[in-house]
Amino acid sequence: KKSFQGPFKACHDVVKPQDFYRNCLYDVCINNGAKKILCQVLEAYASTCKKHGAIVHDWRTPSDC
């Protein structure tokens, strides 16, 4: 998030990541760091990016999802 680099870089100007980030942070924290929740949020963001025509690179490998 800090540098907005990585597999979602091309999407950040199309779909703002802030709401996804806040929701992910909250959901993962209240579920004791559940990796499944993180992966679901990343999947939702990737899907939303693609629907808006943004290119999303491989995010599953670096996030271990």
C-alpha positions as CSV (number, residue, x, y, z in Angstrom):
1,K,0.0,0.0,0.0
2,K,2.7,2.4,1.0
3,S,4.2,2.9,-2.5
4,F,1.2,1.6,-4.5
5,Q,3.5,-0.6,-6.6
6,G,3.1,-4.3,-7.4
7,P,0.5,-6.3,-9.3
8,F,-2.3,-3.8,-8.9
9,K,-0.3,-0.7,-9.8
10,A,-2.2,-0.1,-13.1
11,C,-5.5,-0.4,-11.3
12,H,-5.0,2.2,-8.6
13,D,-6.0,5.2,-10.8
14,V,-9.0,3.3,-12.1
15,V,-10.3,1.8,-8.8
16,K,-9.1,3.5,-5.7
17,P,-7.7,0.9,-3.3
18,Q,-8.3,2.9,0.0
19,D,-11.8,1.4,0.8
20,F,-10.6,-2.2,-0.1
21,Y,-7.5,-1.6,2.1
22,R,-9.5,-0.4,5.1
23,N,-12.1,-3.2,4.8
24,C,-9.3,-5.8,4.5
25,L,-7.5,-4.4,7.5
26,Y,-10.6,-4.5,9.6
27,D,-11.8,-7.9,8.4
28,V,-8.4,-9.6,8.8
29,C,-7.9,-8.1,12.2
30,I,-11.2,-9.2,13.6
31,N,-10.6,-12.7,12.3
32,N,-7.2,-13.1,13.9
33,G,-5.2,-12.5,10.8
34,A,-7.2,-15.0,8.6
35,K,-5.3,-15.5,5.3
36,K,-8.5,-16.6,3.7
37,I,-10.1,-13.1,4.3
38,L,-7.0,-11.4,2.8
39,C,-7.2,-13.6,-0.3
40,Q,-11.0,-12.9,-0.7
41,V,-10.4,-9.1,-0.5
42,L,-7.6,-9.3,-3.0
43,E,-9.8,-11.4,-5.3
44,A,-12.5,-8.8,-5.1
45,Y,-10.2,-6.0,-5.9
46,A,-8.6,-7.9,-8.8
47,S,-12.1,-8.7,-10.2
48,T,-13.2,-5.0,-9.8
49,C,-10.1,-3.8,-11.5
50,K,-10.5,-6.2,-14.4
51,K,-14.2,-5.2,-14.8
52,H,-13.0,-1.6,-15.2
53,G,-10.4,-2.6,-17.9
54,A,-7.3,-2.4,-15.7
55,I,-4.5,-4.8,-16.1
56,V,-3.8,-6.9,-13.0
57,H,-0.6,-8.9,-12.8
58,D,-0.1,-12.1,-10.9
59,W,-1.1,-11.3,-7.3
60,R,-1.7,-14.8,-6.0
61,T,2.0,-15.9,-6.0
62,P,3.4,-12.9,-4.0
63,S,0.4,-13.0,-1.6
64,D,0.5,-16.8,-1.3
65,C,-3.2,-17.0,-2.1
